[in-house]
Amino acid sequence: MRFQLLALVAMESLAVYALPHHHRKCGNGKARTTTPEPAPKPTTTVTTGLPTSDFKGFPTAPVESLPTVTTYKTYSMSESAKEDLETTTIITTGLPTSDFPGFPTASVESLPTVTTYSTYSMSESGREAIETTITTGLPLDEFPSFTAVDPESIPVVTTYTTDSMSPSETPCPTSVTRVAHPVINAYSQATEISYKVKATEQCGNTDRLILPGMPWTVANSMYNGDRMVGKQCTSFNGILQGADDIKEVKWTSTTDIEFDEHTKDLCKGYTNIGVGVNLDNKLKDIASIPAYFKWDRKNTTEFRGSNVFDFITSPTPGDTSSKATSEFMLWIRNWGNQVPIGYSRGPVATFNLFGASWKLYEGKNPGSGVTVRSMLVDENFDGVFQGDLKQWLDAMVHKGYISDSDYVTVGNAGTEVFYGKAVMNAVVALDIKV
């Protein structure tokens, strides 16, 4: 019996002085009740060429009798080429091919032997595999009764992998955490220096410490302190200095606020480092806003809050709170599923900044009437953030939310606090450069 053997093998390696006392800048405290699983990646397979059903004399055999293939991969290093060598060995078990009716017989020694070597080279985009196949043994055209088929008629299988996400399946941005990568630069290598202001603990709801000769204030702005049971303290610990005269402020946020069902969704306040130098400059006149925020938080009870950068812009200098201002928040770390103003209406835009993807939510602060636009990172930063915040504000200009002629009137970095018992030791560097 004449018959044809078709084998297809596919292999793929795989400012800011702290906010004014009257300013209410917290987002919505309501938590998501569920955290949906990420949507699966659908796979679409497109097959072209001559269908296998059209091949004449294709042998029929029970599924149980079909050979099973086990592949073993070994790796070795060539001394001369200094490259990875991947050898694929195929062992076939099951019904011997000689038992198939009409299957051509050939000695084992004459069967083609295929060895695949995978070599790797490094390009700017990453490691790339280059496969070289060497075939030895009896050529296929010398097998008796082998049916030749034009290569163009052999089915070609192309697999496309697409990512899709249903709006109803948007994952909670607080359910995952980015893997922390060490930041080796002037910020991370800074060491403590002598400074004229001694370590200071602030536990009053409106306490604020100005640091002479530095661009910052340390603020314990608990503007809803009268609604909390417990206390919040913000402590100044010292000044660090790195290469190129980079300065950082070392501080601690200590939270001891009882959970209360009636006030669990109320932001009690904002413990923060505010910048007070080079405010009231137009965005187009600001060269950069280098930012560094490193933290280590220990929660001894459930804690709700977020680490954020918070900036306010205005068409006129000095305006920090009127309805003409715009508030922008960059949420880099979230605990307790806190969500921002406008979250229930869904994101209005998406962005890729600072090596991460973000969703933008907007809404009006019910207390001040100011429009607040909050950028939530899809995966939490874990312990450290570094970036030029001018890129973020420029993105807001590009979307038409503000003008590059607007003034930056407030800028800071800190933690919104709702409830819980926790201690966060942190370092912040935040500057506006013109």
Residue, then its C-alpha position, 0 to 999 in steps of 0.5 A: m500500500r502506498f502511503q504518505l508520512l507527514a510530520l510537522v514539528a514546531m518548537e518555540s523556546l518560549a510643595v511642596y511645603a506640606l499641603p495647607h491645613h484646610h486642603r483635603k486631598c485624600g482619595n476614596g477609601k472604599a475597598r474593592t470587595t473582590t480581586p478578579e483573576p487576570a484574563p487568560k491569553p487567548t490563542t488563535t491558530v490559523t492553518t494554511g496549505l493542503p488539508t491532511s485529509d486530502f493526502k491519498g493513502f494516509p494510514t489509519a491507526p488507533v490513538e492508543s497505538l500512535p508513537t509517543v515522543t519524549t524529548y530530552k534537552t541537554y546543554s553544553m558550552s563550546e570553549s571556542a565559540k563560548e555559546d550554549l549548545e542545546t542537543t535534542t534527543i528524541i526517543t519514540t515508544g509505542l507501536p513499532t512503525s513496522d506494524f503499520p500496514g504498508f509502512p515502508t521498511a528501512s534499516v535503523e542505521s539508514l533512518p535520518t538523524v536530526t540534531t538541533y543546536s540552539t545557539y544564543s546571541m545577545s542583542e539590545s532587545g535581549r537573548e535571541a536563539i538561532e537554530t541550526t539543523i544538521t540531517t544525516g542518514l538516508p535521504l527521504d527521497e530514497f525511501p520506497s513508496f515515499t510520496a513527494v509533496d510540493p513544499e507549498s502544499i504542506p500545511v503551515v500552522t501559524t500561532y498568534t497570541t493576543d492579550s485582551m481584557s474585558p472592562s468588567e475584568t479589570p484587576c484591582p491595581t493593589s492585588v499584585t506587587r512589582v518585583a523590587h530591583p536594586v537601584i544602584n546610583a547616587y540615591s541608594q548610596a547616600t550616607e547620613i551627614s551632620y545637620k543642624v536640626k536634631a531628630t524630631e518626633q511630631c504627633g500633633n495633627t498639624d505639626r510641621l517642621i521646616l528644614p533650614g537650607m533644605p528644600w523640604t518640610v516634614a508634615n504630620s497633616m492629619y486634617n481629619g484627626d478629630r475623627m480618628v481614635g489613636k494617633q499618627c506621628t511623623s518624625f524627622n530622622g536626619i539628612l543623607q548625602g550622595a554623589d553630585d551633592i544629592k540630598e535626601v531626607k530620612w523620616t518615619s511614619t508611625t500609625d496607631i489608628e483603631f479600625d472603626e466601621h463608621t470611619k474606615d473609608l475616611c482618610k485621616g490625613y497625610t504624612n508627607i515630605g513637601v518641597g518648598v523651593n522653585l514652586d510657582n514656576k510654569l511647567k514649560d520653565i521647569a527642566s525636571i522634577p527628579a524624585y526618589f522614594k524608598w520605604d520599608r513598612k512593617n504592619t502589625t495589624e491590617f493597614r489601609g493607606s497609600n504611598v503617593f506623589d501629590f502635585i497641584t497646578s494652577p493657571t495663576p501662581g500661589d493658588t493651592s486650593s481654588k476650583a481653578t486648580s488641578e490636583f494630580m496624584l501618582w499612586i506607587r504603593n497601596w495597602g488595604n485596597q484603597v481606591p481613588i476618587g472616580y474609581s467606580r466610573g472606570p479609567v479615563a486613560t492609560f499610560n506607560l511611564f517609569g517602566a510600568s503601566w498605569k490607569l488614570y481615574e478622575g473626579k471632583n473632591p466633594g469637599s473642595g470641588v477640585t478635579v483630582r486625577s489619580m494615576l494607579v500603577d497596575e503593579n505596586f512598586d515594592g519598596v522603591f520608586q525613582g523617576d523624573l515626575k516632569q514626564w508625568l506632568d507633561a503627559m497630563v499636558h499632552k492629554g489636554y488636562i492642563s496647559d504648560s503655562d500653568y504653575v506648579t504650586v504644590g508638590n510632595a511625597g508621602t502616605e495617605v493614612f486611614y487606619g491600622k498599626a504600622v511603622m514606615n521608615a523612609v527616605v525621600a529626595l524631591d526637587i524642582k529644577v528650573 
